[in-house]
Structures are given as structure tokens and as C-alpha cells.
Amino acid sequence: MVNSHIGKMQHKQASYLYYQEIIWLIANEILWLSKCHH
């Protein structure tokens, strides 16, 4: 029971980091595009 709980927590953290990376990439893309337009 404890092991499955830890596994769920690790999965949650991994997906959180994955989404954070996607958001970071999108933010960089937006910044880059806005720099090009100016």
C-alpha cells in the first residue's frame, strides 16, 4: 500500500515537471516571437 502511494507521488511529480518544461518551452517561443516582431 505504501509503495503504490510513493509510486503515485513520483508519477505526479514527473508529470508536473513534464508540464513545467512544456510551459517553459512555450513561454520561450512567445518571447522569441515578440522579440522578432519588435
C-alpha positions as CSV (number, residue, x, y, z in Angstrom):
1,M,0.0,0.0,0.0
2,V,2.8,2.5,0.9
3,N,4.8,1.5,-2.2
4,S,1.9,2.2,-4.5
5,H,1.3,5.6,-2.8
6,I,5.0,6.5,-3.3
7,G,4.8,5.4,-6.9
8,K,1.7,7.7,-7.5
9,M,3.6,10.6,-5.9
10,Q,6.6,10.1,-8.1
11,H,4.4,9.8,-11.2
12,K,2.6,13.1,-10.2
13,Q,5.9,14.8,-9.8
14,A,7.2,13.5,-13.1
15,S,4.1,14.7,-15.0
16,Y,4.3,18.1,-13.1
17,L,8.0,18.5,-14.3
18,Y,7.0,17.5,-17.8
19,Y,4.2,20.1,-18.0
20,Q,6.5,22.7,-16.5
21,E,9.0,22.0,-19.3
22,I,6.3,22.4,-21.9
23,I,5.1,25.7,-20.4
24,W,8.8,26.9,-20.3
25,L,9.3,26.0,-24.0
26,I,6.0,27.8,-25.0
27,A,7.0,30.8,-22.9
28,N,10.4,31.0,-24.6
29,E,8.7,30.6,-28.0
30,I,6.4,33.5,-27.2
31,L,9.3,35.7,-26.0
32,W,11.3,34.9,-29.1
33,L,8.4,35.7,-31.4
34,S,7.7,39.0,-29.6
35,K,11.4,39.9,-29.9
36,C,11.3,39.2,-33.7
37,H,8.3,41.4,-34.2
38,H,9.9,44.4,-32.4
